[in-house]
Amino acid sequence: MTEPNNNESKTAESKAAGSRAAAPTAKAKATPKRRFGGTPAQILSALKFYKVLAYATGTMLLLLVVELVLRYGFQSVLVAGGTDTAGAPHGLGLVNIDEGLMAVTGGVNLSTMVLIIHGWMYVVYLIADFRLWTLMRWPFGKLILIALGGVVPFLSFIVEGKVHKEVLAEVAANPKAGKRY
């Protein structure tokens, strides 16, 4: 039998040791750095815009729920101004709907205004959601969850609180993750 050369065994040992030493650094490089789609100032601005729209949309959604309960539960709508069937002026109050007709002509149907305002406010809320989502580079499911905040009563208040804390924590934990221009 021939004995292996001392140099060959040392070389094999050093290669094995080198591969063991290289393995932990490969794992360290496997975790990617956090990157945002904008600067921290842009993210905080988008967060503030989102927060305002979340509260406004949530409030309008609660008014919409009240309006729907009045309309379908009590067959009434809230009307401001106008004239009733007897010719007397109508101020502000609930008006019964009989077979789709109101007892007041003219005036402003505030119930319909709540529907319209909430609808347009929800569109702007979705824009605020999308802006924050793109700057934070979150997964798509997170955008869906945030968007549901404007559809499910009280959810916008809960989601806003969680999103606000998460954004502040991520921006504070990754101060150099912002996009450089």
N, C-alpha and C positions, 0 to 999 in steps of 0.2 A: 504494500500500500504506500501511496505517496502522501506525504503530509502537505497540507495547503501552505502556500507561501504566506508568511506573516503580513506582508503588504496587502495581499488580496483579502485576507480576513478583516484587516483594519478598514479597508475601503468598504467592504460590505457592511460592517458595523456602523461606519459613519453615514452611509446612505440610509440605513434603517433609522438611525438617530435623527438624521435630517428630515426624513419623511414624518417621523413622530413630532418633531418640532414644528414642521410646516402645517400639520393638521389643525392645531388651535388657531393659527392666524387665518386659515381659510374660513373657519367658523366665524371669526370676528368680522371678516369682510363680508360674510353672507348677510348680515343684518344691514339693510340699506339705511342710509341717512334719511331723516324726515325732510321732505321738501314741500314747500307751499307754492301756490300759484301766484303769489303776490307778496308784497312787503308786509311786515307786521302792521304798519299804519293802515294799509289797504284792508287788511283782514279785520282790524278793530273797527274801521269805518263800516265795513259790510256787516259786522256783528251788531253795531248800533242801529243800522237801517233795518236789519232783520228783527231786532228786539222791538222796535217801535211798531213795525208791521204785524208782528206776532200778537202784541197786546191789542192793537186796533182791530185786527181780523177776528181775534178771539171774542172781543166785546161785541162786534157786529154779529158774530155767529150766535152768541147768546140772545141778542135782540131778535135774530131771525127765528130762533127756537120759540121765543115768546110769541112772535107774530104768527108762526104756524099753528101754535096751540090755540090762539085766538081765532084764527081763520077756520081751522078744521074742527076744533073742539067746540067753539061757541058761535060759529058762523058770523063772526064780526071782524071788522077792519078798523084801523085807527085813521080818522079823517080830520084834516084841519081846514076850516073854512067851508064855504059852499052854502047852499040853501036846501032846506028839507022839503018834503012833499007839500007841507002846509004853506010854504013861502016864507017861513021864518029863517033868519040867518043861523047857521050852524057854526059854533066856535071850534072847539077841539074835543074830540071824544070818539068813543066806539060807535060804529054804525052797523046794524044788522044787515046781512046779505040774504035776501030772499030769492031763491031760484036764480042766483047769479046777478041780481040787480040790487044796487044800493038805494037806500031811501034818501040819499043826499046827492044833489047834482052840483057840479063844480067842485071847488075845493081841491085839496091835495091829499091823495091817498098815501099816508105815511107808511103804511104796511108795504106797499109796492116800492116805496123809496128805500126801505130797509133791504129788500131783496136786491135791488139794483146796486146799491152802495156796497153791500157785502160781496156781490159778484165781482165788481171791479176791484175792490180792495183785495180780494183773494188772488186776482191776477197779479197785482203788484206784489203781494206776499210771495207768490211763486217766483217772481223775478228776484226778490230778496233772498229766497231760499237757494235759488240756482247760483246767484252771485257768491254767497258764502260757501256753498258746496264746491264750486270750482276753485275758489281761492284756497280752501282747506285740502282739496284733493282727496275727498272721502269716497268710499264705495257708493255705488248707485243706490243700494238699499237704504242708505242713510238719507238720501234725497227724498225717497218715497215716504219714509217715516216723518221727516220734517214737513213735507207737503200735506200729510194727513192732519197735521195740527190745525189747519184752516177748515177742516171738514167735520171733525169730531169735536163736539162741545167740550170745553175745558182742556182739551189736549194741547192746544197751542201754548197755554200757560205752563204746563208741565214740561213739554218738549223744549220750550224756550229756556227754562231754567237749567235743564241738563246740557243743552247745546252751549249756552253761555259759559258755564263752568268748564266744559270740555275745551272750548276754543281758547279761553284764557290760560288754561293749564298747558295746552299744546304749544301756544305761542311763547309762554314763559319757559317751558322745558326745551324749546328749540329756537333760541334767539337768532341763530345764523341760518335758519332753514328758509328764510324769505328769499324770493327771487330778486336778483340784482339787475339793475338796469344800467 
